[in-house]
Structures are given as C-alpha cells and as structure tokens.
Amino acid sequence: MPNDTAKNLARCGRGLVVGPAGCGKTRLIAESVGYATGRQLVLTHTHAGVDALRTKLTAFGIPSAKYRVTTIDSLALCFANAFPRLADWDCPYPSDNEEWSALRLAACRLFACRAPRRVLQVSYDGVFVDEYQDCCGTQHALIGTIARALPCRIVGDPLQAIYRKLHAGDIVRWHDVEDMFPVVDVLTEPHRWRTRNSELGEWLADVRLRLERGHKIDFTNTSGIVNWIPSANYQHQIAACYRASDKEGVVAICDGPWRCATIASKTKNHFSVLESVECPDLLRAAKDIESNAGVSRLACVVAFAQECFTGMTFLADMLKRLQEARPYRPKSSDKQRLWESMQAVVESEQLAAVEVMMSAIEGLSDKHFYRRRELWQDMKRALQGHDPSSGRSLRETAWAIRDHARRNGRRVLTKRTVATPLLIKGLEFNHALLLDAAQMETPEELYVALTRGTTSLTVLSDEPTVKHTIPTWIAEKPDA
C-alpha cells in the first residue's frame, strides 16, 4: 500500500479506510501509528485481534510507549469500573449481551463527563479502531463519543461483517459509518497471498466482486487453485481433516460450536477447538461446581469432563456407585487414583479436590481425546488461581482469566484448529478447510471462511456452486 495512505490516515481528524481481507488493514494501522504524533489508543474487538495488532506493531519497530492496544469493551470496562458513580455502573463482571450493552452505554455517559474525558485526552493523542464492521450500535455510539474528544481513524471491511446476527437488533448501518467517518482510501493489494499463493489471492478478489453482486461462486472453475471435494458428508469432512493432520497452521471451518467439538474429538486430538472469548460454558460450569457440594458437585465435574473429552462414559458408572454407596475395585492404579479423587470431591468442601480429580482424569491410560482442550485447561487455571479468602467466586476467577486474554491478546498456539467463521475472522492460517460451503448462511460468512488460508484452500460442498443474495450493507445503501 502507498505510505501516503498511512500518512493521510494518521494526520486526519476523522477518517475511514476500507480494506478487503488480506489487504493489510492491520499493517496500515501499524504504519499509521508510526506516523502519528504522540501516544495512540488502538482498539479492536477480540483478544486474537489484540495479539495480531501488537505483533504487527512490534514487527514495524514501533516503540511500545507510543501505543496501547486493547478491545473496545475492555476500555469501556476499565473506565466504568474506575468511575462507577459517574457511569452509574455496578456490574464489575459483565457476562451476557445485555450487561455488555449496558456497559457501553455507561461508558458513553462517562466520556460525556469532563473528568473522564480529560483522563482520556491526557493519556492519548489519538485513536485507531480496527475491524470497524464488527461494531454494534452501542459500540458505534461509544466510538462516536470518543471521537468528539480525540482524533479518531477507523479501518474495516463491510463484507466481513459477520457479527450482525449476534447483536440482536443493536446494529449500525455501514452508510451511517461513512457519514461519521469520511473515506480516506480503499485498499486493493492482497498482501496475505502475495508471497504464498498469488493466484489464490487473485481468485479471492474475483470472489469478492461476485459476492457483492449476488453472483454464484463456482468451485470447479478455479484452474486447480482451489481443491474442491464434491461431498460435504460427515465422513468426507473427517477424512479431509485427517489428510491435513501432517500440516501445521491448519484451520477447519464449520458452522457451529458443537460441530467443531465433534470434529475435534473424531480426529483424536489432531484438531483443537477455538473457544469464544466469553466462553459462557466455562462460566456456567464454574458456577455449577462451586454452588454444589458432595455428590452433586461430583456430578457437575463428571458432566464437565464428558463435555471436554471423549471416552468418559465410565465416569457415569463410577458416579452412580458413589451415589448408591456401592464399592468399586479398579483394575489399574490410574483408575484407583481417579476413584479416590472422586471420593475426595464428595467428602471435601474445598475446591482443590476438584483440581486433583481433573489431574487424575488427565493421567488415565485409557484412550480419551479432547473435545474442548481450551475449556478444560481454563477451568484448571481458574481452580489453581482461586482464593476463597478473597471473596471472589470461582466463576469470577474464571471470568478474570478470560478477561485477561481479552485485554492482553491470545495466540492460536495449536498446529491445527477447528472453529466457526465468527472466531477466526481477523486470523490467518497456512491452510484452510471449509468443511461445508453450503452451511455458510451469509455472503459475509462465506467470504471470511474462504479468505483464511494463505497457502491452500480446500472446499467441501455437495454442489459445485454456491450463491447468496446481495450483501446487506450494499442493499441498505440509500441509493441501492
């Protein structure tokens, strides 16, 4: 991209740069921060996005004193918890959509007040916002409030707006974004594929035009650029994952969390599920485990283990024996340790006994595979970090672990990942497997899924073509 774009964005009071997938939006922000005067606040939506921005800023040699990277919601939470009376805010650990929406409105009220606004102005000289198409209405309102206090520049791509269906009516129309932030430039160079697979990058540029016009995408007419598998049944999905199991930097993309967990379990730990930053299942399980005692607590731990692993059906029998006070004589030492740890969970009031039981499950010699490795490991971290004397519940401790990732970033450390388009947007991988193209409900979801792989793309579908209606952001334009 021309340096002029980065310079112009850095020097404007308000501005928008539109960039298709892989065209260097994160790179542009890093360059612009380098050109900008003073310390910059860099905002995004996800912990993965935080990490990507930090990595790019470091690669460009931008001193860390020149910027702070965090999510929009983390910034709102930090200020609302610091000024709870001014913000009229009394929920330090928001967890559901209603609470997060209330938080953003509280932050809007806060930044309308002189003292918090002054803190913002003293701390930063300007703001950049990445992935702006993911903003809901309350986030857009918050950024608008901040933009009245500081120079504000935003970067986004409306064809990657896949969060709209999660906002439950709290949406922002793209033409309203353009009304608030004048367009500075539109990026066109596909950096993501330039050195890895330039032909794939060119094909994806054509796909973008077709999606914007509501035309069909033909996976058989790619001159071998895309590996199309003419079936998306379950057996072919598993087979495609196994064929990729000797590669690194692989993402398998499917349409729902439970399907992701199933794929991970059937591939016998070759693929790991990427959890959402909120991870509501972790918070729910932490609350259930702590609020119960005795055999009821043990039942909660057993249910959690069965959710996270395959091959755990025997735990139900062991639980039933304890419930009925029947004896059990394990044939192996690892099962004996597990049995003793289960008895300790029933007999002890301390949550430390749960962590011991989880370690015993990990030490089993029987074959069992993760469905949800990250969920399991975060529960162990929550138990290890839980201090009953602090007054903080186990659920709040688990929430803090996820919030730390939200604020500080988290890399996808596994070699092979299975995830939904929602969780991998903004990330890139060496190889992408789209396990069922027809399951992508919107053109935005399909575009995000197709643009994750830098080196290769494999698509499974029962039909050789897919077709969507014109994207919502185009249909909503006043002159459409």
KAURJO-V580715 format. One record per backbone hydrogen bond with DSSP energy under -0.5 kcal/mol. NH is the residue of the N-H (numbers start at 1). CO is the residue of the C=O. E is the energy in kcal/mol with one decimal. If there is no record, write none. Layout:
{{NH:CO:E} {NH:CO:E}}
This chain:
{{5:2:-1.2} {6:2:-0.9} {7:3:-2.6} {8:4:-3.1} {9:5:-2.4} {10:6:-2.2} {11:7:-1.8} {12:8:-0.8} {12:9:-0.6} {15:152:-1.2} {16:182:-2.3} {17:154:-1.9} {18:185:-1.9} {19:156:-1.9} {20:187:-0.6} {23:20:-1.8} {28:24:-2.5} {29:25:-2.1} {30:26:-2.2} {31:27:-2.5} {32:28:-2.7} {33:29:-2.6} {34:30:-1.6} {35:31:-1.6} {36:32:-1.9} {40:66:-2.6} {41:126:-2.7} {42:40:-0.6} {42:68:-3.2} {43:41:-0.6} {43:128:-3.2} {44:70:-1.3} {50:46:-1.9} {51:47:-2.0} {52:48:-2.2} {53:49:-2.4} {54:50:-2.4} {55:51:-2.6} {56:52:-2.1} {57:53:-2.7} {58:54:-2.5} {59:55:-2.3} {60:56:-1.7} {61:58:-1.7} {62:57:-2.4} {63:61:-0.5} {66:63:-2.0} {67:64:-1.3} {68:40:-1.9} {70:42:-2.2} {72:44:-2.5} {75:71:-2.1} {76:72:-2.1} {77:73:-2.6} {78:74:-2.5} {79:75:-2.2} {80:76:-2.6} {81:77:-2.5} {82:78:-1.2} {83:79:-2.1} {84:81:-0.5} {87:83:-2.3} {88:84:-0.9} {89:84:-2.6} {94:91:-0.5} {100:96:-2.3} {101:97:-2.6} {102:98:-2.1} {103:99:-2.0} {104:100:-2.0} {105:101:-1.8} {106:102:-2.1} {107:103:-2.4} {108:104:-2.0} {109:105:-2.1} {110:106:-2.1} {111:107:-2.7} {112:108:-0.7} {113:110:-2.0} {117:113:-1.8} {118:114:-2.4} {119:115:-2.1} {120:116:-2.2} {121:117:-2.2} {122:118:-2.6} {123:119:-2.0} {124:120:-1.9} {125:39:-3.7} {126:39:-0.8} {127:151:-2.6} {128:41:-2.7} {129:153:-2.1} {130:43:-3.0} {132:155:-2.5} {134:131:-2.0} {135:132:-2.0} {137:170:-2.0} {140:136:-2.5} {141:137:-2.2} {142:138:-2.0} {143:139:-2.7} {144:140:-2.3} {145:141:-1.9} {146:142:-2.3} {147:143:-2.6} {148:144:-0.6} {148:145:-0.8} {149:146:-2.0} {150:146:-1.9} {151:125:-0.5} {152:13:-2.6} {153:127:-2.3} {154:15:-3.1} {155:129:-2.5} {156:17:-1.9} {160:157:-2.2} {161:158:-1.3} {162:160:-1.8} {166:163:-1.7} {167:163:-0.7} {167:164:-1.3} {170:167:-2.3} {171:169:-1.8} {176:173:-1.0} {177:173:-1.4} {178:174:-2.3} {179:175:-1.3} {180:176:-1.5} {181:177:-2.7} {182:180:-0.5} {184:16:-3.8} {185:16:-1.0} {187:18:-2.8} {190:188:-0.5} {191:189:-1.8} {192:22:-2.4} {193:190:-1.0} {194:190:-0.7} {194:191:-0.8} {195:191:-0.5} {197:193:-1.5} {201:197:-1.8} {202:198:-2.1} {203:199:-2.3} {204:200:-2.4} {205:201:-1.6} {206:202:-1.6} {207:203:-2.1} {208:204:-2.2} {209:205:-1.6} {210:206:-2.1} {211:207:-2.7} {212:208:-2.3} {213:209:-1.3} {214:210:-0.6} {214:211:-0.9} {215:210:-2.8} {217:466:-3.1} {218:216:-0.5} {219:217:-0.6} {219:464:-2.7} {221:218:-0.7} {225:222:-1.9} {227:457:-2.5} {228:226:-1.0} {229:459:-2.9} {230:228:-0.6} {231:229:-2.2} {237:233:-1.9} {238:234:-2.2} {239:235:-2.3} {240:236:-2.3} {241:237:-1.9} {242:238:-2.3} {243:239:-2.2} {244:240:-0.9} {244:241:-0.5} {245:242:-1.4} {247:244:-1.8} {249:415:-1.3} {250:415:-2.3} {251:431:-2.2} {252:417:-3.0} {253:251:-0.5} {253:433:-3.3} {254:252:-0.5} {254:419:-1.7} {260:256:-2.1} {261:257:-2.3} {262:258:-2.1} {263:259:-2.5} {264:260:-2.5} {265:261:-2.1} {266:262:-2.5} {267:263:-1.5} {268:265:-1.3} {269:264:-1.3} {270:267:-1.4} {272:416:-1.9} {274:418:-1.7} {275:273:-0.6} {282:279:-1.1} {283:279:-1.5} {284:280:-2.7} {285:281:-2.3} {286:282:-2.5} {287:283:-2.1} {288:284:-2.4} {289:285:-2.7} {290:286:-2.1} {291:287:-2.4} {292:288:-0.9} {296:293:-1.2} {297:293:-0.7} {298:294:-2.0} {299:295:-2.3} {300:296:-1.5} {301:297:-2.1} {302:298:-2.7} {303:299:-2.3} {304:300:-2.0} {305:301:-2.5} {306:302:-2.3} {307:303:-1.4} {308:304:-1.6} {309:305:-2.0} {310:369:-2.8} {315:312:-1.4} {316:313:-1.2} {317:313:-0.7} {318:314:-2.0} {319:315:-2.6} {320:316:-2.2} {321:317:-2.1} {322:318:-1.8} {323:319:-2.5} {324:320:-2.1} {325:322:-0.9} {326:321:-3.0} {330:328:-0.6} {336:332:-1.9} {337:333:-2.2} {338:334:-1.9} {339:335:-2.7} {340:336:-2.4} {341:337:-2.1} {342:338:-2.2} {343:339:-2.2} {344:340:-1.9} {345:341:-1.7} {346:342:-1.7} {347:343:-2.3} {348:344:-2.6} {353:350:-1.2} {354:351:-1.2} {355:351:-1.2} {356:352:-1.8} {357:353:-1.9} {358:354:-2.3} {359:355:-2.2} {360:356:-2.0} {361:357:-2.0} {362:358:-2.0} {363:359:-1.3} {364:361:-1.4} {368:366:-0.5} {371:308:-4.0} {372:308:-1.6} {376:372:-1.8} {377:373:-2.6} {378:374:-2.3} {379:375:-1.6} {380:376:-1.8} {381:377:-2.2} {382:378:-2.2} {383:379:-2.4} {384:380:-2.4} {385:381:-2.1} {386:382:-0.8} {388:386:-0.6} {390:387:-1.9} {391:388:-1.2} {392:387:-0.6} {397:393:-2.0} {398:394:-2.6} {399:395:-2.5} {400:396:-2.1} {401:397:-1.7} {402:398:-1.9} {403:399:-2.6} {404:400:-2.2} {405:401:-1.4} {406:402:-2.1} {407:403:-2.4} {408:404:-2.6} {409:405:-2.0} {410:47:-0.9} {413:411:-1.2} {417:250:-2.8} {418:272:-2.4} {419:252:-2.3} {423:420:-0.9} {424:420:-1.0} {425:421:-1.1} {427:424:-2.6} {429:452:-2.7} {430:249:-1.1} {431:249:-2.5} {432:456:-1.8} {433:251:-2.8} {434:432:-0.5} {434:458:-3.1} {435:253:-2.2} {435:433:-0.9} {437:460:-2.5} {439:436:-1.4} {440:437:-1.3} {441:439:-0.7} {446:442:-2.0} {447:443:-2.4} {448:444:-2.4} {449:445:-2.4} {450:446:-2.5} {451:447:-1.3} {452:449:-1.1} {454:429:-2.6} {455:430:-2.7} {456:430:-1.6} {458:432:-2.6} {459:227:-2.4} {460:434:-2.8} {461:229:-1.8} {466:217:-1.8} {471:211:-0.6} {474:471:-1.0} {475:471:-2.1} {476:472:-2.2} {477:474:-1.2} {480:477:-2.0}}
